[in-house]
Amino acid sequence: MIIKILASGSKGNCIYLESSGVGILVDAGIARTKIERRLIDEGIRPDRIAAIFITHAHGDHIKGLPLANKYRIPVWASEGEWKGISGVDDDLRQVMETRFGVYEPVQLGRISIYPFGVHHDAYEPVGYAIEPDEGDRVSVVFDTGKVDKGMLALMEGSIYIIEANHDPDMVEASDYPTIVQSRILSDLGHLSNQQTAEALQKLIQGRGERIYLTHLSSKNNMPALAEMTVKAALKQRGFIAGTHYTLEVVSE
């Protein structure tokens, strides 16, 4: 699986994934022109993108959706999140279906995309497990206030692209209004470094897994702190970075 994190953080999020010649975007949270430029810089043609998958309809995840109209790229989102998305041509709008409360997978060539519910203050936010017929599976979890057992089950055995948004002490010491602090720290907010570390403790088996820590707050976190917190938690299980797993902190 080819992974290119084009943007990550409070200012916008966008990931390119490719397997078996099929390329997709997860979120498009920076300006269209920036997405185009960063794709081209990576040697990727924007008109070859098969689909865009949206986690939720906050601006830092959908700002660049005019890309879809320009290149006629189908956009997938949950029925709830379409309430917060405008400007995508009707023929490109794709709704993820559910059956008995479980999202139906989306098949694109030899890649299966499995949406799953997460916990955030949006209409119907999701994460994604992306599974090619051959090669590495990838799970993407951006904004969520907690990680539950159902999420862990769908994330298991993959490359982990997961948010490590904040340090709670930094949030509480920030100049954010109390209501904003409470939102960030709630079960419908964002994952702290420690919450992410605890989830990875349950997921990592020391088999060379790849971890990408993403969506770091520019005001309430530091890359070194996020890295240290996760490494310390995994060391408790006897796992050492570079030996049992690889870790990259993405803070651009």
N, C-alpha and C positions, 0 to 999 in steps of 0.2 A: 504494500500500500504506500503510495506517495502521499506525503503530508506536507502542505505548505501553509503555515499560519501567517496569513496576510496582514492581520491586525488583531490585537488582543488588549483589552483594558477598558477603562471607563470611557474612552473616546470612540470606541468602536471595535467590533469583533467580526472576523471573517476568516473562514478556513477553507482551503481547497484540498480535496481528497480525490485520488485517482487510483483505479485498479482495473486491469484488463481493458485499458483504453477508454474507460468511462470516467469522466471527471465531473465532480459536483462541488457546489459551495454549500457550506453550512453557515448561514447568516450572511448578511451583506450590510454591515453596520458602519461603513465608512463611505465617503462620497463615491459615486459611480466612477468618476475619472481616476480616483486613487486605486480603486479595485482594478480597473483596466490596466493602469500603469504597473501595478505590482504583479499582476498576472503576466503581462508581457515581459517584465524583468525576469520572471521565472521561466520564460520560454513557453508560456501557456497561451493559447489563442482563446479569447473570451467567447468567440462564436462556437467553440467546441464544447462548452459546458452543457451537460445534459440536463441539469436541474439545479434549483436553489432550494434548500430546505431551511425553513425558519424555525428557530426555537421559540421565539415570542416577539410581540410587536412593539417592543420598546425601541426608541430611536437608535440606540447604539447597536442594534441588531438588524435594522431594516433601512437605514438611511440611504443605502446604495441600490435599492431595488429598481430604480429606473434602468439599471443594467439589463433587467429582464426584458423590458419592452424593446430596448435597442437591439438586443441579440435574439429575441424571440425564445427566451429560456423559460420553461415551465417553473412555477413557484409553488412549492408544497408547504402548507401550514395546517394546523388544526382548525376545525370549524370555529372555535372560539377566537383564535388569534386573528382570523380574517376580519373580525369586527374592528380591529385596530390597524388594518392595513388598507391603504387606498393607493390609487394610481397605477395598479397592475392591470393590464388589459385582461378582459374577461376570459379570453380563450387561453390565457396562461395560468389562470388561477386553478390550483389543484387542492382539493380538500382531503386530508387524511381520514379514512373511514375507520370506524370502530365496530367491533362485534363482541357482544357480551362484555362491554367495558374495556376491551383490549384493542389497541390499534392494529389494523391490518398492515402487514409489511408492504413496502413499495418496491417493485422490481424494476431495475434499470439495467438491461443487459445481464451481465453476470454478477451484479451487485444487488444485495437485498438490504433495504434500509428499514430498521425496526424503530419506530418512535415509541417513547414511553413517557409517562407523566412525571413531572418534577414539581417542586414547591416554590412558587414565586408569585408576587403580586401582579399577575397578568391574567388574561382571560382563561387561557388553556395552554400553559407553557409545556414544552416537551424537551427531552434530550433524545439522542439518537445512538443506536448501535448500528454500525455499518459493516456488513459482512460480505466479502467477496467469495465467489466459488473457490478460489485459491488464494492463499496468502493471509496476511494478518487482518484480524478483526479490529475495529476501532470503535470506542465509545466516546461521545461528546456530551459533556454536562457543563453548561454555562450557569446561568442564574438559577440558584435553588437555595432555599434556606436550610435544607436538611437532605440527607441521603437515607432513603428507607430500604427495607429488605427487597422490595420489588425492583427498585433501581439497581441495587447490588447484583441481583440475579441476572439482569439484562446486560450489565456492564462486565460481568466476570469473563476472564480469559481474553482480554483485548489489550490494545494500546489505549492508554488512558489520557484523554484530553479533558481536563477538569479544572474548574475555577478554584483558586485559592485567593479569595477576594480581599480579606482584611485581617487585621489583628484587633480583637475586641477592645483591648486597652487603648489602642490608638483611636478607635472610633469614639470611645467614651471621653477621651481627652481632646477630641477635635472640636472645631467651632461649628459643627453641624447643629441645627436645631434638634432638640430632644426627640421630636417626632420622627425626624429623619434617622437619627441614631437607632431608635427603637425599630424602625422598619428594617434597617440593614441587619440588625442582630436577631430579628425574628425568624420564625420557621418559614416565613414567606419572603425572606430577604436574600442574603448571600452567604456562601460558605466561608467560614473563617479558616485560617491556616490549620488550626487544630482539628476542625471538623473534616477537612479534606484529608489530613494525615490519618485520622481514625478510619475513614472510609478505605483509604489505600492499605491500611493495616489488614483489613478484612479481604482485600482483593489480591494483593501481591503475593505470589508464591515463590519468588526467587528464581524464576525461570527466564530471566533476561527481559522482563517486561519493560516497555517504554512508557514513561510518564511525562506529560507536558502540563505544567502548572500555568493556568491562563487567567485572564480577567482580573488581574491584580489591580486594586485601587491605587491610584497615583498619590492619594492623600493619606490613606489609612493602612498602608502596607509597604513593605520593602522586599525586593526580590530575595535578598540574602536571608531575611527572616522567614519567608515562605519556604525557601529551600531547607534551611536549618530545621524547621519544625517537622517537615515531612521526613527528612533523613533521620532525625532523632527517633521518630515514631517507628520507622521501619527497622532501625537498628535494634529496637527492643525485641523485634521478632528474629533478629540474627541476620538481617539483610543489609548488605553494604552496597552503596551506589558504585556503579562501575564494575561490580562483580556479579551481583544478583539482579540488578535492574539498572536502567539509565534514567536520568532525571534532567529535564530542561525547564527552566523558568522563562516564560515568554512575557515580556512586560512592555512591549512597544505599542 
